[in-house]
């Protein structure tokens, strides 16, 4: 059984920065791609950024140039550096990880961008 734990969320003013972290624990054969998803108020959960085990990254157009995803394969951890935050970035951010035969989600962490 695996567990994903997110940290680093909170309240920030527009234009500010936050850094989210997600660590994977438990027993698994192989960890493949990982990513961040966001559920904004009144909307379905949507893709933000992903990173492959080789370090290839992909971003939703709305965060391109502002957010940066990174990874440490030894620690089974990813980060999401969020800069130039906007009120529309507000939501619950979820970490996702792909394993050999299943994927798993974290419990989610709140990010609120407001003055």
N, C-alpha and C positions, 0 to 999 in steps of 0.2 A: 504494500500500500504506500502511495506517495502523498506528500503534502506540499502545497505551495503556499508560502507566506509572503504577503506584500507588506511594505513599510514605506514611510516617507511622505505620506499625503498630508493634507491640511488646508489651511486658509491662507491665501496669498493675494496681494493686490494685483490689478492688471499691470502687465509689464514685468512682473516678478518671475522668479524661478523656483522650481521644486525638483527634487531628484527622488524618483521612486526606485525601490529595490524589491526584488523577488528572489527568494531562495527555495530550492527544491530539496526535500529530504525524503528518506524512505528507501525502499528497495526497488530497483529497476534495472533492466538490462542495458538500455541505451537511451540517452536523451537526445532528441533531434532538435527541430526548430522550436523557438520560444517566441513569445510575443506579448504585446499589451493591447488590450481592448478597453473601450470606454462605453458606459451606458449613461447617456445624458438624460436629464429629467424628461419624462414623457416619450422617450425614444427606446428603440431596441439597442442591444449591445452592438457596437461597431468596431471595426478594425482601426488600430492606431499605427502600430509598427511591429515588424517581426525581424528576427535575426536567425540565420541558419547556424548550424554547428560550425561551419567554416567561417562564419562572421559576415556573410552577405546580409545586407540590410534592405528593408523596404518600408516605405512610409505612406500613410494616407496623405493626399495632397494638401489637406488643411493644416498639417503639422510639419510638412516638408520645410527644412531650413530653420525650424524653431526647436524641434525635438530631436534627440539623439539616443538611439538604443545601443547598448553595449553588453558584453557578455564575458563571463569567466567560466570556462568549461570545467576547470578543476574544482571550483567552488559550487558548480551547478547554480549559478546566480546570473541574473540580468538586471540591468538598470535602465531607467528612462530619464534622461536629463531633459527637463522641460523649461525652455526659456521663452521670454516674451509672451507670457501667458495672457490669454484673453478670457473674458467672461464665458464665452462659448466653449471653452475647454473644461468647464465645470462638469463633473460627473463622478461616477464610481469607476475606478480603473481596476481592471482584472488582469492578472497574469495568466498566461496559458502556456502549456508545455506539451510537446508531442513525444510520445514514447514508441516503442516498437509496435504495440498492438492497441494502444489507447491514448487518449489525451486527458489532461487534467487541468482544473481551474483553481485559482486561489479564491479566497473569500471576498476579495474586493476591498478597495480602500478609497475613501472620499477625497476628492480634490475640489476645492471651491475657490474660484477666482472672482473676487468682489472687492469693491472699495468700501 
